[in-house]
């Protein structure tokens, strides 16, 4: 972003299936935040990531880029279906 690194939270309905895992197409839970809610803006990428972790409880070792998020979601659905998920996941 021109103003720095923006941390945006997107909260959407878990509307996926093994044939529909395009997270960008999931409907927002709050129509007032259809395009997400800005949580922080920082001049430095590391500061933005630290803000994301602090404000959302995100685990840095679990992050993926937008191109991989759908694949990760599909893996999640398959693990949930097979019953192999643990309480920590």
C-alpha positions in Angstrom: 0.0 0.0 0.0 1.1 3.6 -0.5 0.7 4.3 3.2 2.8 1.2 4.2 2.0 -2.4 5.1 -1.7 -2.9 6.0 -2.9 -5.6 8.2 -6.5 -6.5 7.2 -8.7 -9.0 8.9 -11.2 -10.9 6.7 -13.9 -12.8 8.5 -16.0 -15.0 6.2 -18.6 -17.8 6.4 -17.1 -21.3 6.3 -19.0 -22.0 3.1 -16.5 -24.3 1.4 -16.3 -27.9 0.3 -13.9 -30.1 -1.5 -15.2 -28.6 -4.8 -15.4 -25.0 -3.6 -12.3 -23.7 -1.7 -11.8 -20.3 -3.2 -11.6 -18.3 0.1 -12.0 -15.0 -1.8 -15.5 -16.0 -2.8 -16.7 -16.9 0.7 -19.4 -14.4 1.9 -18.4 -12.1 4.7 -20.0 -12.7 8.1 -20.4 -8.9 8.6 -21.7 -7.1 5.5 -20.3 -3.9 6.9 -16.8 -5.3 6.5 -17.2 -7.0 3.1 -13.6 -6.1 2.2 -12.1 -6.7 5.6 -11.3 -4.5 8.6 -8.0 -2.7 8.8 -6.3 -3.6 12.1 -3.0 -1.8 11.6 -0.7 0.1 9.2 3.0 0.0 9.5 6.0 1.4 7.6 8.0 -1.9 8.1 6.9 -5.4 7.1 8.2 -7.0 10.3 6.2 -4.5 12.4 3.1 -5.3 10.4 3.6 -9.0 10.9 4.1 -8.5 14.6 0.9 -6.5 14.7 -1.0 -9.2 12.9 0.2 -11.8 15.4 -0.6 -9.6 18.4 -4.1 -8.5 17.2 -5.3 -11.8 15.8 -3.4 -14.5 17.6 -2.0 -15.6 14.3 0.9 -18.1 14.4 3.7 -17.0 12.0 4.8 -20.6 11.3 1.2 -21.3 10.0 0.9 -18.4 7.5 0.6 -19.0 3.8 0.3 -16.6 0.9 -3.1 -16.0 -0.8 -2.2 -18.4 -3.6 -1.8 -21.3 -1.1 -4.7 -20.5 1.3 -7.3 -22.4 -0.7 -5.1 -25.5 -0.9 -4.5 -25.2 2.9 -8.3 -24.9 3.4 -8.8 -28.0 1.3 -6.3 -30.0 3.4 -8.1 -28.8 6.5 -11.5 -30.0 5.1 -10.0 -33.4 4.2 -8.4 -33.8 7.7 -11.6 -32.8 9.4 -13.5 -35.3 7.3 -11.1 -38.1 8.1 -11.2 -37.3 11.8 -7.4 -37.0 12.0 -7.3 -33.5 13.4 -6.1 -32.9 16.9 -7.6 -30.3 19.4 -4.6 -28.0 18.7 -5.4 -27.7 15.1 
